[in-house]
Amino acid sequence: MTDAMLHFERRVRDSFARQPAMQTMGATLAAVREGQVEIVMPHDRKLTQQHGFIHGGMISAALDSACGFAALTLLPEDAGILTIEFKVNLLAPARGERFRFEGTVVKPGRTITVVDGTAYAVTGETTKRIATMTATMMCVHGRDDVKD
């Protein structure tokens, strides 16, 4: 692994660790690769809606983070990332023991990056795709309040 690769991984992991929303949800960063991030989260009753499924807003938040951090892996060291748009398709009820959220850069750009996200519910050995996201991310330079 090159120094540059180690650097973007450390940068993403440090930034993720500073995100209270993911901590509140019990989500952790499972994998960081160039252009890809994987977040995992255990089932937590506090994150469910009235039918006992993980709320769609929680699924969307975790996918947004996976997509944003995937984009961050490709940005210059002095840049930050902000979501400017996303579309979510909730494909199945979010029922499982744990959940996996993957973000993969589809089209990197100097200013705008497009990322696809997929959410999975996992129970035992069974994995089911429960949501997809397409997100548009903006590279931000020169703002002290938006660094990694």
ROSE-4610 file (N, C-alpha, C; in Angstrom, 1 decimal, always signed):
// ROSE-4610
residu = [M/M/M/T/T/T/D/D/D/A/A/A/M/M/M/L/L/L/H/H/H/F/F/F/E/E/E/R/R/R/R/R/R/V/V/V/R/R/R/D/D/D/S/S/S/F/F/F/A/A/A/R/R/R/Q/Q/Q/P/P/P/A/A/A/M/M/M/Q/Q/Q/T/T/T/M/M/M/G/G/G/A/A/A/T/T/T/L/L/L/A/A/A/A/A/A/V/V/V/R/R/R/E/E/E/G/G/G/Q/Q/Q/V/V/V/E/E/E/I/I/I/V/V/V/M/M/M/P/P/P/H/H/H/D/D/D/R/R/R/K/K/K/L/L/L/T/T/T/Q/Q/Q/Q/Q/Q/H/H/H/G/G/G/F/F/F/I/I/I/H/H/H/G/G/G/G/G/G/M/M/M/I/I/I/S/S/S/A/A/A/A/A/A/L/L/L/D/D/D/S/S/S/A/A/A/C/C/C/G/G/G/F/F/F/A/A/A/A/A/A/L/L/L/T/T/T/L/L/L/L/L/L/P/P/P/E/E/E/D/D/D/A/A/A/G/G/G/I/I/I/L/L/L/T/T/T/I/I/I/E/E/E/F/F/F/K/K/K/V/V/V/N/N/N/L/L/L/L/L/L/A/A/A/P/P/P/A/A/A/R/R/R/G/G/G/E/E/E/R/R/R/F/F/F/R/R/R/F/F/F/E/E/E/G/G/G/T/T/T/V/V/V/V/V/V/K/K/K/P/P/P/G/G/G/R/R/R/T/T/T/I/I/I/T/T/T/V/V/V/V/V/V/D/D/D/G/G/G/T/T/T/A/A/A/Y/Y/Y/A/A/A/V/V/V/T/T/T/G/G/G/E/E/E/T/T/T/T/T/T/K/K/K/R/R/R/I/I/I/A/A/A/T/T/T/M/M/M/T/T/T/A/A/A/T/T/T/M/M/M/M/M/M/C/C/C/V/V/V/H/H/H/G/G/G/R/R/R/D/D/D/D/D/D/V/V/V/K/K/K/D/D/D]
num = [1/1/1/2/2/2/3/3/3/4/4/4/5/5/5/6/6/6/7/7/7/8/8/8/9/9/9/10/10/10/11/11/11/12/12/12/13/13/13/14/14/14/15/15/15/16/16/16/17/17/17/18/18/18/19/19/19/20/20/20/21/21/21/22/22/22/23/23/23/24/24/24/25/25/25/26/26/26/27/27/27/28/28/28/29/29/29/30/30/30/31/31/31/32/32/32/33/33/33/34/34/34/35/35/35/36/36/36/37/37/37/38/38/38/39/39/39/40/40/40/41/41/41/42/42/42/43/43/43/44/44/44/45/45/45/46/46/46/47/47/47/48/48/48/49/49/49/50/50/50/51/51/51/52/52/52/53/53/53/54/54/54/55/55/55/56/56/56/57/57/57/58/58/58/59/59/59/60/60/60/61/61/61/62/62/62/63/63/63/64/64/64/65/65/65/66/66/66/67/67/67/68/68/68/69/69/69/70/70/70/71/71/71/72/72/72/73/73/73/74/74/74/75/75/75/76/76/76/77/77/77/78/78/78/79/79/79/80/80/80/81/81/81/82/82/82/83/83/83/84/84/84/85/85/85/86/86/86/87/87/87/88/88/88/89/89/89/90/90/90/91/91/91/92/92/92/93/93/93/94/94/94/95/95/95/96/96/96/97/97/97/98/98/98/99/99/99/100/100/100/101/101/101/102/102/102/103/103/103/104/104/104/105/105/105/106/106/106/107/107/107/108/108/108/109/109/109/110/110/110/111/111/111/112/112/112/113/113/113/114/114/114/115/115/115/116/116/116/117/117/117/118/118/118/119/119/119/120/120/120/121/121/121/122/122/122/123/123/123/124/124/124/125/125/125/126/126/126/127/127/127/128/128/128/129/129/129/130/130/130/131/131/131/132/132/132/133/133/133/134/134/134/135/135/135/136/136/136/137/137/137/138/138/138/139/139/139/140/140/140/141/141/141/142/142/142/143/143/143/144/144/144/145/145/145/146/146/146/147/147/147/148/148/148]
x = [+0.9/+0.0/+0.9/+0.6/+1.5/+1.1/+2.0/+1.8/+0.6/+0.3/-0.9/-2.2/-2.2/-3.3/-3.5/-2.4/-2.6/-3.1/-2.7/-3.1/-4.6/-5.1/-6.6/-7.4/-6.9/-7.6/-7.6/-6.5/-6.4/-7.3/-7.3/-8.1/-9.5/-10.0/-11.4/-11.8/-10.9/-11.2/-11.3/-10.4/-10.4/-11.6/-12.0/-13.2/-14.5/-14.6/-15.7/-15.8/-14.7/-14.7/-15.2/-15.1/-15.6/-17.1/-17.8/-19.2/-20.1/-20.7/-21.6/-22.9/-23.4/-24.6/-24.3/-23.2/-22.9/-22.7/-22.0/-21.8/-23.2/-24.1/-25.4/-26.1/-25.9/-26.6/-25.9/-24.7/-23.9/-23.2/-23.0/-22.4/-20.9/-20.2/-18.7/-18.2/-17.0/-16.4/-15.7/-16.2/-15.7/-14.5/-14.6/-13.6/-13.5/-12.2/-12.0/-11.0/-11.4/-10.6/-10.7/-9.8/-9.9/-11.2/-12.1/-13.4/-14.5/-14.2/-15.2/-15.1/-16.3/-16.3/-17.5/-17.3/-18.3/-18.5/-19.7/-20.1/-21.0/-20.9/-21.8/-22.5/-23.6/-24.4/-25.3/-25.3/-26.1/-27.6/-28.5/-29.9/-30.0/-30.8/-31.0/-32.5/-33.2/-34.7/-34.9/-34.0/-34.2/-34.2/-33.7/-33.7/-34.8/-35.8/-36.9/-38.1/-38.9/-40.2/-41.3/-42.5/-43.6/-43.8/-43.3/-43.5/-42.3/-41.3/-40.1/-39.0/-39.1/-38.1/-37.2/-35.9/-35.0/-35.7/-35.8/-36.4/-35.7/-36.4/-35.8/-34.9/-35.2/-34.2/-32.9/-32.9/-31.6/-30.8/-31.6/-30.9/-30.3/-31.1/-30.6/-29.4/-29.4/-28.3/-27.0/-27.1/-25.9/-25.4/-26.4/-25.9/-25.3/-25.8/-25.2/-23.8/-23.6/-22.2/-21.3/-21.8/-21.0/-20.6/-21.5/-21.3/-20.3/-20.5/-19.6/-18.2/-18.0/-16.7/-16.0/-16.8/-16.2/-15.6/-16.4/-15.9/-14.7/-14.7/-13.5/-12.2/-12.3/-11.0/-10.3/-11.0/-10.4/-10.1/-10.4/-10.2/-8.8/-8.4/-7.1/-7.1/-5.9/-5.8/-6.5/-6.4/-7.0/-8.4/-9.1/-10.5/-11.5/-12.7/-13.7/-14.8/-15.8/-16.9/-18.3/-19.2/-20.6/-21.5/-22.6/-23.7/-24.5/-24.7/-25.6/-26.9/-27.0/-28.3/-28.2/-29.3/-29.3/-30.7/-30.8/-32.1/-31.9/-32.9/-33.0/-34.1/-33.9/-34.9/-34.9/-36.0/-36.1/-36.8/-36.1/-36.5/-37.2/-36.9/-37.5/-37.4/-38.3/-38.2/-36.8/-36.3/-35.0/-35.1/-35.2/-35.3/-34.0/-33.3/-32.1/-31.4/-30.4/-29.6/-28.5/-28.1/-27.1/-27.3/-26.6/-26.8/-25.4/-25.3/-24.1/-24.4/-23.7/-23.9/-22.6/-22.7/-21.6/-21.7/-20.6/-20.6/-19.5/-19.8/-18.8/-18.9/-17.7/-17.7/-17.9/-18.8/-19.2/-18.4/-18.4/-17.9/-17.2/-15.8/-15.1/-15.0/-14.9/-14.7/-13.9/-13.4/-12.7/-13.6/-14.8/-15.8/-16.9/-17.5/-18.7/-18.3/-18.7/-18.5/-19.9/-20.1/-21.3/-21.0/-21.8/-21.5/-22.8/-22.7/-23.8/-23.6/-24.8/-24.8/-25.7/-25.4/-26.3/-26.3/-27.6/-27.7/-28.2/-27.7/-28.0/-28.4/-29.4/-29.8/-29.2/-28.6/-27.9/-28.5/-29.0/-29.4/-28.8/-28.0/-27.2/-26.4/-26.6/-25.8/-26.6/-27.8/-28.6/-28.4/-28.1/-27.9/-29.0/-29.7/-30.7/-30.5/-30.5/-30.4/-31.7/-31.6/-32.8/-33.0/-31.9/-32.0/-30.8/-31.1/-30.0/-30.1/-28.9/-28.8/-27.9/-28.3/-27.4/-27.2/-25.9/-25.6/-24.7/-24.9/-24.0/-23.3/-21.9/-21.1/-20.3/-20.1/-19.3/-18.0/-16.9/-15.6/-15.6/-15.2/-15.2/-13.7/-13.3/-11.9/-12.1/-11.1/-11.0/-12.0/-12.6/-13.6/-13.1/-12.8/-12.3/-13.4/-14.7/-15.7/-16.1/-15.4/-15.6/-14.2/-13.6/-12.3/-12.6/-12.0/-12.4/-13.7]
y = [-1.2/+0.0/+1.2/+2.2/+3.4/+4.4/+5.3/+6.4/+7.2/+7.5/+8.2/+7.5/+6.1/+5.3/+5.3/+5.1/+5.1/+6.5/+7.6/+8.9/+9.1/+8.7/+9.0/+8.1/+6.9/+6.0/+6.7/+7.2/+7.8/+9.0/+9.8/+11.0/+10.7/+9.7/+9.3/+8.8/+7.9/+7.4/+8.4/+9.4/+10.5/+11.4/+11.7/+12.5/+11.7/+10.4/+9.6/+9.6/+9.5/+9.5/+10.8/+11.9/+13.2/+13.4/+12.4/+12.6/+12.1/+12.9/+12.5/+11.7/+12.0/+11.4/+9.9/+9.5/+8.1/+7.4/+8.1/+7.6/+7.3/+8.2/+8.1/+6.9/+6.6/+5.4/+4.1/+4.2/+3.0/+2.5/+3.3/+2.9/+3.0/+2.1/+2.1/+2.0/+2.5/+2.4/+1.1/+0.2/-1.1/-1.2/-0.4/-0.5/+0.8/+1.1/+2.3/+1.9/+2.2/+1.9/+3.1/+3.3/+4.4/+4.4/+5.4/+5.5/+4.7/+4.0/+3.1/+3.2/+3.1/+3.1/+2.1/+1.4/+0.5/+0.9/+1.1/+1.4/+0.3/-0.1/-1.1/-0.6/-1.2/-0.7/-1.9/-2.1/-3.1/-2.6/-3.5/-3.2/-2.5/-1.4/-0.7/-0.3/-0.8/-0.5/+1.0/+1.8/+3.3/+3.9/+3.2/+3.8/+3.3/+2.6/+2.1/+3.0/+2.7/+3.4/+2.5/+2.9/+2.3/+0.8/+0.3/-1.1/-2.0/-1.4/-2.1/-2.1/-1.5/-1.5/-0.3/-0.4/+0.8/+1.9/+3.1/+4.2/+4.6/+4.9/+5.3/+6.4/+7.4/+8.5/+8.0/+7.0/+6.5/+5.8/+5.0/+4.4/+5.4/+6.5/+7.5/+8.2/+8.5/+9.2/+8.3/+7.0/+6.1/+6.0/+5.9/+5.9/+7.2/+8.3/+9.7/+9.7/+9.2/+9.2/+8.3/+7.1/+6.2/+6.8/+7.5/+8.1/+9.3/+10.1/+11.3/+10.9/+9.9/+9.4/+8.7/+8.0/+7.5/+8.6/+9.7/+10.8/+11.4/+11.5/+12.1/+11.4/+10.1/+9.3/+9.8/+10.5/+11.0/+12.4/+13.2/+14.6/+15.0/+16.2/+16.7/+16.9/+16.9/+17.0/+18.2/+19.3/+20.6/+20.8/+19.8/+20.0/+19.2/+19.7/+19.0/+18.6/+17.9/+17.4/+17.7/+18.1/+18.3/+17.7/+17.1/+16.6/+17.7/+17.7/+18.7/+18.2/+16.8/+16.2/+14.7/+14.1/+12.6/+12.1/+10.9/+10.2/+8.8/+8.5/+7.2/+6.4/+5.1/+4.1/+3.2/+3.1/+2.2/+0.9/-0.1/-1.3/-2.4/-2.4/-3.4/-2.9/-3.4/-3.0/-3.3/-2.4/-2.5/-3.3/-4.6/-5.6/-6.5/-6.5/-7.4/-7.2/-8.1/-8.0/-6.9/-6.7/-5.6/-5.1/-4.0/-3.4/-3.0/-3.0/-2.6/-1.5/-0.5/+0.6/+0.8/+0.7/+0.9/+2.1/+2.8/+4.0/+3.7/+4.0/+3.8/+4.9/+5.6/+6.7/+6.2/+6.8/+6.5/+7.4/+8.7/+9.7/+10.7/+10.6/+11.6/+12.9/+14.0/+15.3/+16.3/+17.3/+18.3/+19.0/+19.3/+20.0/+19.1/+18.4/+17.5/+16.1/+15.2/+13.8/+13.1/+12.1/+11.3/+9.9/+9.6/+8.3/+7.5/+6.2/+5.3/+4.6/+4.5/+3.8/+2.6/+1.6/+0.5/+0.1/-0.2/-0.6/-2.1/-2.8/-4.2/-4.5/-5.4/-5.9/-7.3/-7.6/-8.9/-9.6/-10.8/-11.7/-13.0/-13.4/-14.7/-14.6/-15.6/-15.7/-15.1/-14.5/-13.9/-12.4/-12.0/-10.6/-10.1/-9.0/-8.5/-7.1/-6.7/-5.3/-4.6/-3.5/-2.8/-1.4/-0.8/+0.6/+0.9/+1.8/+2.4/+3.9/+4.5/+5.9/+6.4/+7.4/+8.1/+9.5/+9.9/+11.2/+12.0/+13.3/+14.3/+15.0/+15.0/+15.6/+16.8/+17.8/+18.9/+19.0/+19.2/+19.4/+20.9/+21.1/+22.5/+22.8/+24.0/+24.5/+25.8/+26.1/+27.4/+27.7/+26.7/+27.0/+26.2/+27.0/+26.4/+25.5/+25.7/+24.9/+23.7/+23.5/+22.3/+21.8/+21.1/+20.4/+19.0/+18.0/+16.6/+16.5]
z = [+0.0/+0.0/+0.0/-0.9/-1.0/+0.1/+0.3/+1.3/+1.0/-0.2/-0.6/-0.2/-0.5/-0.1/+1.4/+2.1/+3.6/+4.1/+3.4/+3.8/+3.6/+2.4/+2.2/+3.2/+3.5/+4.4/+5.8/+6.3/+7.6/+7.6/+6.6/+6.5/+6.6/+5.9/+5.9/+7.3/+7.8/+9.2/+10.2/+10.2/+11.1/+11.0/+9.8/+9.5/+10.0/+9.7/+10.1/+11.7/+12.3/+13.8/+14.4/+13.7/+14.2/+13.8/+13.3/+12.9/+13.9/+14.7/+15.8/+15.3/+14.1/+13.6/+13.5/+12.9/+12.7/+14.1/+15.0/+16.3/+17.0/+16.9/+17.5/+16.9/+15.6/+15.0/+15.3/+15.9/+16.2/+14.9/+13.9/+12.7/+12.8/+12.1/+12.1/+10.7/+10.5/+9.1/+9.0/+8.1/+8.0/+7.0/+5.9/+4.8/+4.1/+3.7/+2.9/+1.8/+0.6/-0.6/-1.5/-2.4/-3.3/-4.1/-3.8/-4.5/-3.9/-2.7/-2.1/-0.6/+0.0/+1.5/+1.9/+3.0/+3.5/+5.0/+5.4/+6.7/+7.2/+8.4/+9.0/+10.3/+10.5/+11.7/+12.2/+13.5/+14.1/+14.1/+14.2/+14.4/+15.8/+15.8/+17.1/+17.1/+18.0/+18.1/+18.1/+18.7/+18.7/+17.3/+16.3/+15.0/+14.1/+14.7/+13.9/+13.8/+12.8/+12.7/+13.4/+13.3/+14.0/+13.7/+12.6/+12.2/+12.6/+13.2/+13.6/+12.6/+11.5/+10.5/+10.8/+10.4/+10.5/+9.7/+10.2/+9.5/+8.2/+7.2/+5.9/+6.0/+6.9/+7.2/+7.7/+8.5/+9.0/+7.9/+7.1/+5.9/+5.0/+4.7/+3.9/+4.4/+5.7/+6.4/+6.3/+6.5/+6.4/+5.0/+4.0/+2.6/+2.2/+2.7/+2.3/+2.9/+4.1/+4.6/+3.8/+3.4/+2.7/+1.3/+0.7/-0.6/-0.4/+0.6/+0.8/+1.1/+2.0/+2.3/+1.1/+0.3/-0.9/-1.8/-2.0/-2.8/-2.1/-0.8/-0.1/-0.4/-0.6/-0.9/-2.1/-3.0/-4.3/-4.3/-3.2/-3.2/-2.8/-3.2/-2.8/-1.3/-0.7/+0.8/+1.4/+0.6/+1.2/+0.9/+0.4/+0.1/+1.0/+1.1/+1.9/+0.9/+1.4/+0.6/+1.2/+0.4/+0.8/-0.2/+0.3/-0.5/-1.1/-2.4/-2.9/-3.4/-3.5/-4.0/-3.8/-3.5/-3.6/-3.9/-4.4/-4.7/-4.1/-3.3/-2.6/-3.1/-3.3/-3.6/-2.4/-1.7/-0.6/-1.2/-1.3/-2.1/-1.3/+0.0/+0.9/+2.3/+3.2/+4.6/+5.2/+6.0/+6.6/+7.8/+7.6/+8.7/+8.7/+9.8/+9.8/+11.1/+11.3/+12.5/+12.4/+11.2/+11.0/+9.6/+9.3/+8.0/+7.4/+6.1/+5.4/+4.4/+4.3/+3.4/+2.6/+1.3/+0.4/-0.4/-0.6/-1.5/-2.5/-3.8/-4.8/-5.8/-6.0/-7.0/-8.4/-9.1/-10.4/-11.4/-11.1/-11.9/-11.1/-10.9/-10.1/-11.0/-10.3/-11.0/-10.1/-10.7/-10.0/-9.0/-9.4/-8.5/-8.1/-9.1/-8.8/-9.0/-8.0/-8.1/-7.9/-8.7/-8.6/-8.0/-7.0/-6.3/-6.2/-6.3/-6.1/-4.7/-4.0/-2.7/-2.7/-2.0/-1.8/-0.3/+0.2/+1.6/+1.6/+2.5/+2.6/+4.1/+4.2/+5.6/+5.6/+6.8/+6.9/+8.2/+8.0/+9.0/+8.9/+9.8/+9.7/+8.5/+7.6/+6.3/+5.1/+5.4/+4.4/+4.2/+3.0/+2.7/+1.7/+2.0/+1.1/+0.8/-0.5/-0.8/-0.5/+0.3/+0.8/+0.3/-0.2/-0.7/-1.6/-2.5/-3.4/-3.3/-3.6/-3.6/-4.8/-5.4/-6.3/-5.7/-5.5/-4.8/-5.6/-5.6/-6.2/-5.1/-5.1/-4.1/-4.7/-3.9/-4.3/-3.5/-4.2/-3.6/-3.2/-1.9/-1.4/-1.0/-1.5/-1.2/-0.4/+0.5/+1.1/+2.2/+2.8/+3.9/+5.1/+6.1/+7.4/+8.0/+7.7/+8.3/+7.5/+6.3/+5.5/+5.1/+6.0/+5.7/+5.9/+5.3/+5.4/+6.2]
